[in-house]
Amino acid sequence: MRLEKVEKEIEIPEGIEINIDDNLIKVKGKKGEIQRDFKHPSIKLSKSEKGFKITGNNIGKKEKALIGSIAAHAKNMFKGANEGHCYKLKVCSGHFPMSVAINGNKFTVKNFYGEKIPRTFEIREGVTVKLDGSIVTVEGNEKEKVAQTAANIEQLMRITNRDRRVFQDGIYIIEKDGKEIK
């Protein structure tokens, strides 16, 4: 079943400038500028009095869901341009004292479960990672990059063939955008 026309209007918060050019959204705020391309043949973006409209003509279920996804991404862009996104992780080591270091854009963990070879990965561009004791803070404007960097840090410490109830060493996400994870 095809729907004739679906429209969704998104309000722009104060302090945000938006520019739409052929389904490319550019958002400017206090923390910086973010841009994202939402190309789809049956979905169009346009400015309105209060904000901007997402319009779909002759669309199905998938395109209707995509309109909601575009709206959610736009709201994340507004928050990122105004306030930024912040994830916090906690370093937990009970068996072996591991050391965590940040050198430029490299995140390194040494002596994880007594391993001789350090575990490393490259930090994505546009994301800053800070280390304060046993708390790792990941900050940036784009939510996808910040969340993926935090997930990469958590996955870097993944272990197999051990009982997770006994061997609880690792680095775990404890806070997402000010909301505590339980």
VENGI-V536567 format. One record per residue. RES is the residue in one small letter. NEAR is the number of other ideal C-beta (glycine too) atoms within 12 Angstrom. D_FIRST is the distance of its C-alpha to the first C-alpha in Angstrom with 2 decimals. Layout:
BEGIN
RES;NEAR;D_FIRST / RES;NEAR;D_FIRST
END
This chain:
BEGIN
m;8;0.00 / r;15;3.78 / l;19;6.66 / e;14;9.78 / k;19;12.47 / v;27;13.50 / e;22;17.27 / k;30;19.57 / e;20;23.32 / i;32;25.84 / e;18;29.47 / i;28;32.18 / p;22;35.11 / e;12;38.72 / g;16;40.51 / i;30;37.49 / e;25;37.18 / i;33;33.87 / n;22;33.41 / i;28;30.11 / d;17;30.42 / d;15;27.42 / n;25;25.37 / l;17;28.67 / i;36;29.66 / k;26;33.40 / v;35;34.59 / k;22;38.31 / g;24;40.11 / k;19;43.41 / k;26;42.90 / g;24;41.75 / e;22;38.93 / i;36;35.62 / q;25;33.18 / r;31;29.81 / d;17;27.50 / f;30;23.72 / k;16;22.67 / h;23;19.06 / p;13;18.06 / s;24;15.26 / i;33;17.09 / k;27;20.30 / l;35;23.11 / s;22;25.60 / k;21;28.54 / s;18;28.76 / e;10;31.73 / k;12;31.31 / g;26;29.76 / f;34;26.81 / k;27;23.16 / i;37;20.19 / t;30;17.65 / g;32;14.30 / n;20;13.02 / n;17;9.66 / i;27;8.64 / g;18;6.45 / k;14;8.11 / k;16;11.15 / e;27;11.93 / k;28;11.76 / a;19;14.15 / l;26;16.15 / i;33;16.79 / g;21;18.37 / s;20;20.33 / i;33;21.67 / a;30;22.81 / a;21;24.59 / h;27;26.24 / a;37;27.41 / k;27;29.00 / n;30;30.72 / m;41;32.00 / f;36;33.41 / k;29;35.20 / g;37;36.50 / a;35;37.85 / n;26;39.53 / e;23;40.74 / g;30;39.88 / h;37;38.76 / c;32;41.32 / y;39;41.28 / k;32;44.46 / l;38;45.53 / k;28;48.63 / v;32;50.95 / c;26;52.11 / s;24;54.95 / g;14;57.01 / h;18;58.39 / f;19;59.20 / p;17;59.66 / m;26;57.01 / s;18;57.23 / v;35;54.31 / a;19;54.83 / i;25;52.96 / n;15;54.51 / g;13;52.80 / n;17;49.22 / k;17;50.09 / f;35;49.59 / t;25;52.14 / v;36;52.94 / k;21;56.28 / n;20;57.80 / f;30;54.60 / y;25;55.96 / g;14;58.99 / e;19;57.11 / k;10;59.24 / i;12;56.46 / p;19;54.70 / r;28;50.91 / t;23;49.54 / f;26;46.43 / e;19;45.81 / i;30;44.52 / r;25;41.63 / e;15;42.47 / g;26;41.92 / v;35;42.59 / t;27;45.98 / v;36;47.27 / k;20;50.36 / l;25;52.53 / d;14;54.51 / g;11;56.37 / s;20;53.86 / i;22;50.88 / v;38;48.68 / t;31;46.75 / v;39;43.84 / e;32;42.95 / g;34;40.94 / n;33;38.50 / e;31;35.38 / k;33;34.01 / e;23;32.57 / k;29;36.00 / v;37;37.94 / a;26;35.87 / q;25;36.01 / t;37;39.76 / a;39;40.32 / a;24;38.34 / n;29;40.42 / i;39;43.59 / e;31;42.54 / q;21;41.60 / l;30;44.86 / m;34;46.72 / r;22;44.75 / i;22;47.06 / t;10;46.63 / n;8;48.81 / r;14;50.17 / d;9;49.62 / r;15;47.65 / r;6;49.41 / v;10;52.78 / f;21;52.06 / q;19;50.25 / d;27;51.40 / g;32;48.89 / i;37;47.20 / y;29;44.48 / i;33;42.14 / i;26;43.50 / e;22;41.94 / k;23;38.76 / d;23;39.03 / g;16;41.71 / k;13;39.97 / e;12;41.93 / i;16;40.32 / k;8;41.63
END
